[in-house]
């Protein structure tokens, strides 16, 4: 389903989007791939499962370009009848996604902030409201917006490595997680865990994240692909319409809430991010990152 108020970028499926009819007895074309600067997608038409890999080194930060490519890639898959599920993972070692790109929020115009925040909203609305089965294969650390992507999927499998952490740590940067980040988090881990974690800006090591239910399973890195495929097969064994209607029923209220307050949410973001105290915090954080790199 498409959330109310969220219009597809284009009504027509992309040129590659429909599976060609195969003569009887011939195997299906095993794999189609498309790639852009920051995201690589492969679709196995025999299983109906696509893999979307983030490839925006060093840390897969969610820039405006990244978010735009993410939405376009997801839409291509949604429009393809051969695709029933998507596995979201990273091609960059040790990191799933570091979250929102700080440079998009520092020293820019109000018009840029509005465009950027609308793209963040669009990414969430499309992923959280996707008709497809969505499985996050979290193969590295995943703070803030990276955590939101994982939370927005139907199922989360994380590599069993205590050095990898996940959480909505916005409070550590002096930023407040928006209400729809919070709603998504609460729906996964419950109110008390979410309240404490959000106030402290906690990043949870993989074992702790699993204990809280923030991720559904932990697996050794070498087993991640195999396990993700098995989980996807389990979800795809159900009739699509029943699963899709159930997903819509469970998520509609949260999606509708952002759709109803979308412009207000953008204005709140602009007002907040434009404050000199917030800009100062972001500049300090960026300086700290530069020193770490140095």
PyMOL commands that set and color helices and strands:
alter all, ss='L'
color gray80, all
select helices_A, chain A and resi 64-78+102-105+110-128+144-152+170-173+179-189+191-200+206-212+221-236+240-260+262-273+276-293
alter helices_A, ss='H'
color red, helices_A
select strands_A, chain A and resi 32-35+39-44+49-54+85-90+94-95+133-138+140-143+155-159+165-167+204-205+217-219
alter strands_A, ss='S'
color yellow, strands_A
deselect
rebuild
show_as cartoon
